[in-house]
Amino acid sequence: MNDKLFDEREEELDAQDALTDEEMTEGDFAALLEESLSGTGRLEIGQQIEATILQIGQDWVFLDVGQKGEGVLDVRELQDDAGALTAQVGERVAVYFMSRAGGELRFTRRIGSGPAGAAQLEEAWRSGIPVEGRVEKEIKGGYEIALPGSARAFCPFSQIGLRRQDDPATLIGQSFPVKISQFGAQGRNIVVSRRAVLEEERRARREELRKTLKEGQRVMGEVTSIRDFGAFVDIGGIEGLLPIAEVSYGRVENLTDLLQVGQQLELMVKSLDWQAERFSFSLRDTLADPWGQVRERFPVGSTHQGKVVRLAPFGAFVQLDEGIDGLVHISRLGAGKRISHPREVLQEGQPLAVAIESIDEAAHRIALVPAEAAAEVAPTSWNERPAATAGAGRSGLGSLGDLLRASQDKKTRGRERRR
């Protein structure tokens, strides 16, 4: 270390300690007490902390690391390729604790940002400090990784990421931090893991999410895998399920028609169970509800071209639009002929003209009849009756309610004549 610069820092510290008890104010004592109570404790080798740059010299950078004594950092770790400084006095930087000797606390930002030899790599292995690695080429079972100081390492396929890499060649030429998991033969036999670094970062993000993430919150996520029952999505820190029922308001037969691995989605947090590590999301809840204007788009008595999407023993479900299905009851099928199952007269995927008989917005239900039987459609209330049929002159057979009312009126008139 530059002896002159170090001596100057020692003199500054001695001058600061020269305050007598009489010179200290009540504020000074309060500040010292607060500093004592907020101490970070003894540093562990490999521990990452935030430090403040106090002074930048020719060879070394002095840091305030919240400990008794100052930390030092090689100035080259704050320089770019051209030798220009990338930080200045007063800025905070993330550093790793390397060693303690003679009251000097030695730090590094990341081994690989400056010169590093076999001894430094061995220290990084013992301390668990990340080093910069560059993927050189694909070899049997994994990749050859270039490390600082012209060292070479091996990274197995299983340790290159959190998930399986579909195309290993896409990583060649990329640089990222890795941890040394094995160091032997004085640096000639080195095994590294990128996955260990990613898992550490993921744990930190998970803890942050646990403090801030709430049900009903919108988040961005990446599709990691697709199953018959839904898709798994990573929101950065946790992975959860997007159930197939939460993908769309409409019926989804095949998820791969809508989603693909790697796709970015805006989702709504549906449920959070941190203890069981089960999380679920909804894509549907971020979309406009098609039932919001269903009465305006599909008024009672109107006819529409739909598609049969499902047949059940009690009737046929017909899709009117994305997310809006209605039911034609089996009693309305068969053109007056009694049938035991809708499949006798319909098949899935078949287009079908239908008329709107009634709407239950709260239950998201629409009752339909075939268009040829539209004359039998009866609104569920007087206010819903179309203007053309609200009067007494409506032709046709009418609905069951109309028939009952007509029968009752006929009986009443008969009794009046007999009187």
Steps between C-alpha positions, in 0.01 A plus 500: 500500500619857442669574839464877469125484434452247779693721748284798401184302576645392838570865587144598409359228721728598791387861466138394518567296816674799667171650618497540878200426719449874548488557124237238441141614487184313595444446127844339469419249773164423340666442165758265654227308682298460181810386314574244771147360499480479121826311451493223244698253714807303401539451127514151357729407212297528178230720659360768270435848641432856383799731554550874454805629312700729730809570292646388169879475472737397228492131591233458767150610585407556867153389604267562791371148570329562835784334693781612726762591247468557129469267208727512197424415141733476200441819299505298176166353601346846458657563158372419154711352218643845424604558862232759574329491841143369502416628851584798719537593867172476688348229280392165641626178345430132562815315609600157631719458810823319411732506801606673820869559574669751731181702541452524123173377354546387141203506261422422138203587280525173314802296417545546128443873486875541551811279467473165678733205531468145629530617863210742461285236333575260783397767750179553304432125519556491876297818558214428258559825312373515139751534218445618145477214250470495123353203311765397247355187345280197554680183604394155615256535789514878522696812409856625512507826699777760480585653841721797593874444475468274193360219714259247352210330678224249431130570554258202472182548298298463822684792661478757220153623594189444712333301223604278213648690207320397180774634271842481675672686216316825582717551812833490320673838525290618795658620826345478846600441864559142614604336826793260522367171638824303460862619497783251457846440358598859584238642268529249216181319600218750561125438491258793510126551539289783369191341654636563852517874428150507348353309794657744743356795308164323485493450876567870553221598258264253667554666837427839346183364335385353829501851647330677211294254291124502560203311357334703224829665402605512133839348417705403196594136457668261257346170395742222601298189409157403369285210623148377421366663817678834467834676462778566751614861513809656660453857625860534617546350844209256503336267250127434501217345303280670243202257493340440162171641634680830578647550152194635319130571539444267208538126488863389456550157347876514442726736695776482240268684262518804728825472696860402438805447724691824549196720434463808721157552659334759719322309774288555810612333823218259589628330816818491712587213734857562616501212746400239242684690224193499279420804292239553230439773243228609261530635149122523461469753784718746308265490200174689447200295614293423186189475721522869583290598195327172430145649503596771253673257267251214535158643582219259583318395183794568267642224277870417454723254324679283755707183517423183694792454741375225732219247519358386834207270581286803591583718199754664268741782591535754221777761485368842402837677535833458679412428865123505447316167475130425520297185551235353271299265720436154360125566508552771233689268265365242257248733329214368711624141497602358838873412516702330775830685435598813302751298296204354310449835325825697560875453506782702661646767274178533302375855428155567640271804472343573837276758667551647848223384735623634836813635670626454857796739526585412859529129424648558151225294339314549175203286395477444124258347253560402138432793267215315328322492837560870565123567501486313830752726669348677803681780687550437869329824602265756349779760476703261282219438252583623149283794397357308204363226729403702806144550374215257475526455128806269504460201273645154542454228760669701776694380799382257763414794725293661221313173443424468870378857519283452190350184649424678826339794314282257300375331819423840656300611197305170506403547863389855431271385214340231718409765755 
